[in-house]
Structures are given as structure tokens and as C-alpha cells.
Amino acid sequence: MVVQAPPRVDVAILTDPGPVRDGNEDSAAAIELHGEDGASTHLVAVADGLGGHRAGEVASRLAIETLLTAAREEGAPLGDRFLSRAFQQANLAIVDRGHDDPACFNMQTTLTALALQYDRLLLAHVGDCRAFRVRKRAIQQLTTDHTRLAEMLRMRLITPEQALRHPARTMLTRTLGSDLILQVDTLRERIEPGDIYIICSDGLWNEVTSEELRRTVVELPPADACRALIALGTARGASDNMTVAVAAVREVRPAPATPSRWRSWLGRG
């Protein structure tokens, strides 16, 4: 049996404390998993530990480590519900560490992750890191911020102009570590050749517009785009840590034609 190749993806990640902060509470990682049958998955994740909470950097790092460990244990290809389960595991790991270690009491983090495999994207999201897709030179935000400000905008209590510097923009309504049961936003969609996916923490998207994100990742390869975006945020005096991940899909081939194998992946939970 010949197994079709996975999407050929060029991935780069860069994180920086920014020009104001001494420490960095952001964490990020990307791995490529190879299955026994030749399947391959690119997993990319960004987490932002909450400023003002103790051990935010521990929470973000623990979230990323738990996600990666679960992915390696699962193996490629990841099941459709894998990210939801892994987010729950990361949430419980953070809650448990907070209970066991007084120095980590009430630590919390956001987490946004995507998996690219065959011709499909799997996305999971909690918090206010943002995921974008650039397709045919147009950019679309794929996530919704879990903040008081986003709720106020949805309810039309304030205008977009009022939202630009509203204090509620930093008030999170959903994080890992705040509750035992975690509500996770998920998305599945088809990948197209030339798609570029971006995940960035709020420290960056507060300083860089969507149009600047789009133009940068279209004009530059992922590693150069990451450096350019962080440099732009730094030049604008970013008040928070900045992290950006860029995944550019160079080629997409469909999943294996073998029905049993394809059904087994879709059915994994």
C-alpha cells in the first residue's frame, strides 16, 4: 500500500520578552510526528501565562509540555478530538501543580494550538492568543478572544473604536488553570496549497495589525517573517511578551485512499 505524503509545511517560531518586560511568560513549540504507516502531523502551539498571576511562565510551559507529551503518545495522525482531550489534560496538570505548590497557586495560561495533517487543519483555542489563516493573499482570524472586551463587542455595548484601548481587553474570561472543567473552542477545515497559518500572543497582535501580519508572511519565509514581526512590535514599544508562530503549507496531498485507514483516523477520540 502506498501512503500519500502529508502537507509539506515550513514552520518557524520566535518568542521575545519585549522591550519592557524582564521575564517571558510566553511559551511555544512545534513538532512533527511520523506515524508507522508514513502519516505525518505538524503540531504548533503558543501559550501565554497570565501577567499578575504567580508562576505564569510555569503555567504556559506546563501547558505546552503536556500537549507535546500527549501528542507523542497519540502518534500521527492525531484524532479529531485529540486537541480537546490534550487541552483538558493540560488544564488539570496546571490545577494540580497549583494545589501542590504554594508558589504556583492560581497560576493560569492561555493556549492555542493547530495540527496540520494530510489535507486538514485541526485547531483548538482557549484565551486571547490569536490564530489566523492567509489564503490567496487574504487574511482571516480563526479564533475568538475569550475576554470581557470581546463579549462587550459581541453585545454591541461598545464600538470597535472604543475597544482599541479599553481596559477590559486584558480581562480574560477563559483560561487553563482557572476551573476544573475547561471549555475549548475547536475548528476543523480543509487545507489548500499556499495557506499560511499564524498564531501570536496578545503582546504582538496588540502592536501589529492584521494587514501587517498578512503582508509580512506573504512576502517573507516563515523564519524571516517571525523576526520581522517581533522587530516591528519591539520598535513600537510592546508592553508585553511577544510570540509568533508561522506555518506555511507548501504542498497538500489528500489522505490515503484506503477507506478503513481514513475511517479509523476520523473515528479516533
Order of alpha helices (4+ residues) and beta strands (2+ residues): beta-beta-beta-alpha-alpha-beta-beta-beta-beta-alpha-alpha-beta-beta-alpha-alpha-alpha-beta-alpha
